[in-house]
Amino acid sequence: MTPRLLPFDIAPATMKAMMDLEMAVRQSGLEHSLCELVKIRASQINGCAYCLHMHTADARKAGETEERIYLLDGWRESPLYTDRERAALTWTEALTRIADTHAPDADYAALAAQFSSEEQVKLTLLITTINGWNRFAVGFRYIHPTGRGRVAA
């Protein structure tokens, strides 16, 4: 796979806006572990190797277990995730696949049962942001580090 272009080199001011959004999401007050699970799950759905590499590493550094990371793709069949995490993952899947799901009422009800209205907005922005990053990384063919040094940004 060959990278197509490096957006930070081509349009730094535009990418700064994306980074500002990322910083706002990081400072939202949502649990770090929850945010990493959401980022990993959206990246799994979108097939984004670059983001999967980054966010699984970030989750591990923050204390997430290998078992929960490995089982995330099958979270519905695992007892390892809390009700709050399940609501967030349900909402992540609904919004990441929005063309197919149209954000069902049942998924929103699960979200509303676990998250305040303000948290719902913050979580939705988190999901929106990781889906945006996935589109940059997949669209421009970012290559994740391979242990032999950073290949592409």
Secondary structure as GFF3:
##gff-version 3
##sequence-region A 1 153
A	DSSP	alpha_helix	7	10	.	.	.	ID=ss1
A	DSSP	alpha_helix	12	26	.	.	.	ID=ss2
A	DSSP	alpha_helix	32	46	.	.	.	ID=ss3
A	DSSP	alpha_helix	49	61	.	.	.	ID=ss4
A	DSSP	alpha_helix	66	70	.	.	.	ID=ss5
A	DSSP	three_ten_helix	72	77	.	.	.	ID=ss6
A	DSSP	alpha_helix	83	96	.	.	.	ID=ss7
A	DSSP	alpha_helix	98	101	.	.	.	ID=ss8
A	DSSP	alpha_helix	105	114	.	.	.	ID=ss9
A	DSSP	alpha_helix	117	139	.	.	.	ID=ss10
###
